[in-house]
Amino acid sequence: MQALESNAESERAAQQQKAEADNRKRRQQEEAAQRKRAQAKAAAQEQANRERQASINRQREIEDQDRSYENRYKELQLKKLETQVNRENDLINADLARSKAETDAVQSGAEASRNVSKGLQKNLQDANRHWWEK
């Protein structure tokens, strides 16, 4: 009976060792699985961070491009206004030149009339004088 008990005890010890080995193996597998899950989670988080940063960078590029377009539009509007002002200045200068030419023509006509009048007056005065007054 002792042999049976000894045999049963050895068998229990072997089963216990096997159970402990199975437990160790299961814990190791669980730890490995947990490490894999943690690595996968970290990789997914890193990928999400990269995608979020890429999205932020794209948004910044779009905003920079929008600002660039706005600045270009403002520059073009300013050039348009400058061109309009220059045209208006040219029109004003042309109008002033035309006005001056008209004034010069009126003054020339007035001077010519004055000269003719003076000449006629002198001729009339000379005609009314006697030969000895000349």
Secondary structure by P-SEA (a helix, b strand, c coil): caaaaaaaaaaaaaaaaaaaaaaaaaaaaaaaaaaaaaaaaaaaaaaaaaaaaaaaaaaaaaaaaaaaaaaaaaaaaaaaaaaaaaaaaaaaaaaaaaaaaaaaaaaaaaaaaaaaaaaaaaaaaaaacccccc
